[in-house]
């Protein structure tokens, strides 16, 4: 079995630039607009949910502090208050 010299793969050397087709190019404009609106709505919902969680945590902290005894409050805050 002799080695064949000079034999090249035809597909590897003949590279032509091809256009890259994106998903946005393939979708219709109305579908793309619906996707953009859905994305915007989801981000707004996520922000609203984060704000609601922060508000709930704040209320829970306030309720816990309200139910603390004087000794617990003194241990927690100590001498941080203003002195008369």
PyMOL commands that place a pseudoatom at each C-alpha (Angstrom):
pseudoatom trace, name=CA, resn=UNK, resi=1, chain=A, elem=C, hetatm=0, pos=[0.000, 0.000, 0.000]
pseudoatom trace, name=CA, resn=UNK, resi=2, chain=A, elem=C, hetatm=0, pos=[1.620, 3.093, -1.234]
pseudoatom trace, name=CA, resn=UNK, resi=3, chain=A, elem=C, hetatm=0, pos=[1.023, 6.512, 0.222]
pseudoatom trace, name=CA, resn=UNK, resi=4, chain=A, elem=C, hetatm=0, pos=[-0.673, 8.904, -2.105]
pseudoatom trace, name=CA, resn=UNK, resi=5, chain=A, elem=C, hetatm=0, pos=[1.074, 12.246, -2.179]
pseudoatom trace, name=CA, resn=UNK, resi=6, chain=A, elem=C, hetatm=0, pos=[-0.606, 15.489, -3.080]
pseudoatom trace, name=CA, resn=UNK, resi=7, chain=A, elem=C, hetatm=0, pos=[-4.091, 14.285, -2.400]
pseudoatom trace, name=CA, resn=UNK, resi=8, chain=A, elem=C, hetatm=0, pos=[-6.096, 16.956, -0.567]
pseudoatom trace, name=CA, resn=UNK, resi=9, chain=A, elem=C, hetatm=0, pos=[-9.547, 16.992, 0.829]
pseudoatom trace, name=CA, resn=UNK, resi=10, chain=A, elem=C, hetatm=0, pos=[-11.656, 19.132, -1.479]
pseudoatom trace, name=CA, resn=UNK, resi=11, chain=A, elem=C, hetatm=0, pos=[-14.062, 20.416, 1.173]
pseudoatom trace, name=CA, resn=UNK, resi=12, chain=A, elem=C, hetatm=0, pos=[-11.422, 21.634, 3.589]
pseudoatom trace, name=CA, resn=UNK, resi=13, chain=A, elem=C, hetatm=0, pos=[-9.604, 23.969, 1.205]
pseudoatom trace, name=CA, resn=UNK, resi=14, chain=A, elem=C, hetatm=0, pos=[-12.632, 25.391, -0.527]
pseudoatom trace, name=CA, resn=UNK, resi=15, chain=A, elem=C, hetatm=0, pos=[-14.091, 27.470, 2.311]
pseudoatom trace, name=CA, resn=UNK, resi=16, chain=A, elem=C, hetatm=0, pos=[-16.560, 30.136, 1.332]
pseudoatom trace, name=CA, resn=UNK, resi=17, chain=A, elem=C, hetatm=0, pos=[-18.017, 32.588, 3.822]
pseudoatom trace, name=CA, resn=UNK, resi=18, chain=A, elem=C, hetatm=0, pos=[-21.561, 31.603, 4.642]
pseudoatom trace, name=CA, resn=UNK, resi=19, chain=A, elem=C, hetatm=0, pos=[-24.169, 33.892, 6.108]
pseudoatom trace, name=CA, resn=UNK, resi=20, chain=A, elem=C, hetatm=0, pos=[-25.072, 33.182, 9.675]
pseudoatom trace, name=CA, resn=UNK, resi=21, chain=A, elem=C, hetatm=0, pos=[-28.814, 32.899, 10.045]
pseudoatom trace, name=CA, resn=UNK, resi=22, chain=A, elem=C, hetatm=0, pos=[-30.020, 33.998, 13.448]
pseudoatom trace, name=CA, resn=UNK, resi=23, chain=A, elem=C, hetatm=0, pos=[-33.184, 33.020, 15.229]
pseudoatom trace, name=CA, resn=UNK, resi=24, chain=A, elem=C, hetatm=0, pos=[-34.519, 36.561, 14.906]
pseudoatom trace, name=CA, resn=UNK, resi=25, chain=A, elem=C, hetatm=0, pos=[-34.177, 36.311, 11.129]
pseudoatom trace, name=CA, resn=UNK, resi=26, chain=A, elem=C, hetatm=0, pos=[-36.185, 33.112, 11.036]
pseudoatom trace, name=CA, resn=UNK, resi=27, chain=A, elem=C, hetatm=0, pos=[-39.041, 34.257, 13.273]
pseudoatom trace, name=CA, resn=UNK, resi=28, chain=A, elem=C, hetatm=0, pos=[-41.875, 36.399, 12.101]
pseudoatom trace, name=CA, resn=UNK, resi=29, chain=A, elem=C, hetatm=0, pos=[-42.009, 39.939, 13.429]
pseudoatom trace, name=CA, resn=UNK, resi=30, chain=A, elem=C, hetatm=0, pos=[-45.257, 39.437, 15.356]
pseudoatom trace, name=CA, resn=UNK, resi=31, chain=A, elem=C, hetatm=0, pos=[-43.829, 36.404, 17.156]
pseudoatom trace, name=CA, resn=UNK, resi=32, chain=A, elem=C, hetatm=0, pos=[-40.686, 38.367, 17.957]
pseudoatom trace, name=CA, resn=UNK, resi=33, chain=A, elem=C, hetatm=0, pos=[-42.775, 41.238, 19.344]
pseudoatom trace, name=CA, resn=UNK, resi=34, chain=A, elem=C, hetatm=0, pos=[-44.749, 38.817, 21.530]
pseudoatom trace, name=CA, resn=UNK, resi=35, chain=A, elem=C, hetatm=0, pos=[-41.503, 37.345, 22.871]
pseudoatom trace, name=CA, resn=UNK, resi=36, chain=A, elem=C, hetatm=0, pos=[-40.172, 40.802, 23.694]
pseudoatom trace, name=CA, resn=UNK, resi=37, chain=A, elem=C, hetatm=0, pos=[-43.409, 41.735, 25.492]
pseudoatom trace, name=CA, resn=UNK, resi=38, chain=A, elem=C, hetatm=0, pos=[-43.334, 38.485, 27.456]
pseudoatom trace, name=CA, resn=UNK, resi=39, chain=A, elem=C, hetatm=0, pos=[-39.726, 39.100, 28.484]
pseudoatom trace, name=CA, resn=UNK, resi=40, chain=A, elem=C, hetatm=0, pos=[-40.593, 42.615, 29.654]
pseudoatom trace, name=CA, resn=UNK, resi=41, chain=A, elem=C, hetatm=0, pos=[-43.576, 41.314, 31.639]
pseudoatom trace, name=CA, resn=UNK, resi=42, chain=A, elem=C, hetatm=0, pos=[-41.465, 38.605, 33.285]
pseudoatom trace, name=CA, resn=UNK, resi=43, chain=A, elem=C, hetatm=0, pos=[-38.820, 41.105, 34.369]
pseudoatom trace, name=CA, resn=UNK, resi=44, chain=A, elem=C, hetatm=0, pos=[-41.504, 43.374, 35.834]
pseudoatom trace, name=CA, resn=UNK, resi=45, chain=A, elem=C, hetatm=0, pos=[-43.048, 40.426, 37.675]
pseudoatom trace, name=CA, resn=UNK, resi=46, chain=A, elem=C, hetatm=0, pos=[-39.652, 39.431, 39.066]
pseudoatom trace, name=CA, resn=UNK, resi=47, chain=A, elem=C, hetatm=0, pos=[-39.025, 42.979, 40.327]
pseudoatom trace, name=CA, resn=UNK, resi=48, chain=A, elem=C, hetatm=0, pos=[-42.470, 43.135, 41.925]
pseudoatom trace, name=CA, resn=UNK, resi=49, chain=A, elem=C, hetatm=0, pos=[-41.911, 39.776, 43.611]
pseudoatom trace, name=CA, resn=UNK, resi=50, chain=A, elem=C, hetatm=0, pos=[-38.536, 40.910, 44.969]
pseudoatom trace, name=CA, resn=UNK, resi=51, chain=A, elem=C, hetatm=0, pos=[-40.107, 44.074, 46.402]
pseudoatom trace, name=CA, resn=UNK, resi=52, chain=A, elem=C, hetatm=0, pos=[-42.893, 42.049, 48.000]
pseudoatom trace, name=CA, resn=UNK, resi=53, chain=A, elem=C, hetatm=0, pos=[-40.360, 39.718, 49.608]
pseudoatom trace, name=CA, resn=UNK, resi=54, chain=A, elem=C, hetatm=0, pos=[-38.379, 42.654, 50.994]
pseudoatom trace, name=CA, resn=UNK, resi=55, chain=A, elem=C, hetatm=0, pos=[-41.550, 44.216, 52.395]
pseudoatom trace, name=CA, resn=UNK, resi=56, chain=A, elem=C, hetatm=0, pos=[-42.563, 40.916, 53.997]
pseudoatom trace, name=CA, resn=UNK, resi=57, chain=A, elem=C, hetatm=0, pos=[-39.117, 40.510, 55.585]
pseudoatom trace, name=CA, resn=UNK, resi=58, chain=A, elem=C, hetatm=0, pos=[-39.279, 44.080, 56.929]
pseudoatom trace, name=CA, resn=UNK, resi=59, chain=A, elem=C, hetatm=0, pos=[-42.706, 43.442, 58.467]
pseudoatom trace, name=CA, resn=UNK, resi=60, chain=A, elem=C, hetatm=0, pos=[-41.495, 40.211, 60.059]
pseudoatom trace, name=CA, resn=UNK, resi=61, chain=A, elem=C, hetatm=0, pos=[-38.451, 41.957, 61.583]
pseudoatom trace, name=CA, resn=UNK, resi=62, chain=A, elem=C, hetatm=0, pos=[-40.683, 44.701, 62.945]
pseudoatom trace, name=CA, resn=UNK, resi=63, chain=A, elem=C, hetatm=0, pos=[-43.100, 42.160, 64.439]
pseudoatom trace, name=CA, resn=UNK, resi=64, chain=A, elem=C, hetatm=0, pos=[-40.246, 40.206, 66.062]
pseudoatom trace, name=CA, resn=UNK, resi=65, chain=A, elem=C, hetatm=0, pos=[-38.811, 43.399, 67.538]
pseudoatom trace, name=CA, resn=UNK, resi=66, chain=A, elem=C, hetatm=0, pos=[-42.233, 44.428, 68.803]
pseudoatom trace, name=CA, resn=UNK, resi=67, chain=A, elem=C, hetatm=0, pos=[-42.551, 41.160, 70.718]
pseudoatom trace, name=CA, resn=UNK, resi=68, chain=A, elem=C, hetatm=0, pos=[-39.085, 41.369, 72.305]
pseudoatom trace, name=CA, resn=UNK, resi=69, chain=A, elem=C, hetatm=0, pos=[-38.713, 41.953, 75.999]
pseudoatom trace, name=CA, resn=UNK, resi=70, chain=A, elem=C, hetatm=0, pos=[-36.830, 44.914, 77.382]
pseudoatom trace, name=CA, resn=UNK, resi=71, chain=A, elem=C, hetatm=0, pos=[-33.904, 42.656, 78.278]
pseudoatom trace, name=CA, resn=UNK, resi=72, chain=A, elem=C, hetatm=0, pos=[-33.672, 41.295, 74.715]
pseudoatom trace, name=CA, resn=UNK, resi=73, chain=A, elem=C, hetatm=0, pos=[-33.784, 44.806, 73.272]
pseudoatom trace, name=CA, resn=UNK, resi=74, chain=A, elem=C, hetatm=0, pos=[-31.096, 45.964, 75.682]
pseudoatom trace, name=CA, resn=UNK, resi=75, chain=A, elem=C, hetatm=0, pos=[-28.887, 42.986, 74.749]
pseudoatom trace, name=CA, resn=UNK, resi=76, chain=A, elem=C, hetatm=0, pos=[-29.380, 43.629, 71.054]
pseudoatom trace, name=CA, resn=UNK, resi=77, chain=A, elem=C, hetatm=0, pos=[-28.914, 47.406, 70.971]
pseudoatom trace, name=CA, resn=UNK, resi=78, chain=A, elem=C, hetatm=0, pos=[-26.959, 48.028, 74.156]
pseudoatom trace, name=CA, resn=UNK, resi=79, chain=A, elem=C, hetatm=0, pos=[-25.599, 51.542, 74.475]
pseudoatom trace, name=CA, resn=UNK, resi=80, chain=A, elem=C, hetatm=0, pos=[-26.226, 52.525, 70.863]
pseudoatom trace, name=CA, resn=UNK, resi=81, chain=A, elem=C, hetatm=0, pos=[-29.093, 54.860, 71.773]
pseudoatom trace, name=CA, resn=UNK, resi=82, chain=A, elem=C, hetatm=0, pos=[-28.621, 58.537, 72.482]
pseudoatom trace, name=CA, resn=UNK, resi=83, chain=A, elem=C, hetatm=0, pos=[-27.820, 59.498, 76.027]
pseudoatom trace, name=CA, resn=UNK, resi=84, chain=A, elem=C, hetatm=0, pos=[-29.727, 62.347, 77.625]
for i in range(1, 84): cmd.bond("trace and resi %d" % i, "trace and resi %d" % (i + 1))
show_as sticks, trace
zoom trace
